[in-house]
Amino acid sequence: MPKSSGNGQSIILTPIQLHLIKQQLDFKYQVLCDLMYFTGCRVSECVAIRRCDIVNGVVVIRKDTTKGKISTREIPIPPELVKAIDKLPNENGYLFAGRNGEGHLTRYSVDKKLRIVCKKIGLEGFSSHGFRRSFITNLAKNNIHMKLIMKCSGHKQMSSIERYIETTEEEKLAAVSTLW
């Protein structure tokens, strides 16, 4: 069930939908969206990333910012994203400085901005957590081993990952037809 009024799961973004969202955002939010899309990090993890957490094309998600606060994750990012991050203003050490350069953006402010953009472009059923669902689903569709997806997403149980992965009727038909 697609997300509606804060209930259900977010839809999985297509590259075109990602592009449409980013077109409506200023540069800082474009980079934030790319970072969530290409790392699968939660919005609360993303806004807490510091400039020093980007090391040789890898983003470090510190364990104290993760949901379970159990372990740090390191996720490689595309060179174009590294270049975009380098262009962000260096206001206070965080990649995504908060209002007046204090602290960092809040999860709420990012969610609010995304809701406004999605309404403007007519995209229903999407929330900030959809970036994470898209990351996990896309890795699964690219036949990446589940243990590696778990390592990237920070999940400890396979059952948690399976809830994120979305399939289509076409994919089901293609899978079953391999037995014919």
Secondary structure as GFF3:
##gff-version 3
##sequence-region A 1 180
A	DSSP	alpha_helix	15	23	.	.	.	ID=ss1
A	DSSP	alpha_helix	27	39	.	.	.	ID=ss2
A	DSSP	alpha_helix	43	47	.	.	.	ID=ss3
A	DSSP	three_ten_helix	51	53	.	.	.	ID=ss4
A	DSSP	beta_strand	54	55	.	.	.	ID=ss5
A	DSSP	beta_strand	58	61	.	.	.	ID=ss6
A	DSSP	three_ten_helix	63	65	.	.	.	ID=ss7
A	DSSP	beta_strand	73	76	.	.	.	ID=ss8
A	DSSP	alpha_helix	79	87	.	.	.	ID=ss9
A	DSSP	three_ten_helix	99	101	.	.	.	ID=ss10
A	DSSP	alpha_helix	107	121	.	.	.	ID=ss11
A	DSSP	alpha_helix	129	141	.	.	.	ID=ss12
A	DSSP	alpha_helix	146	153	.	.	.	ID=ss13
A	DSSP	alpha_helix	158	164	.	.	.	ID=ss14
A	DSSP	alpha_helix	169	177	.	.	.	ID=ss15
###
